[in-house]
């Protein structure tokens, strides 16, 4: 699941049905896959909004 989310974040154009099939083979349902994609996409969206507005990182975030 985490490898899928990282790939979706770093190289979304490289995602294929094989990536989804690997999750299914690991026991994830189609609903699980949808949830993984939605959460990954939401965080990408929210981070780009914050970055685009120049919102500074929280003080507790370590680079």
Beta strands, then each sheet from edge to edge (+ up, - down):
end
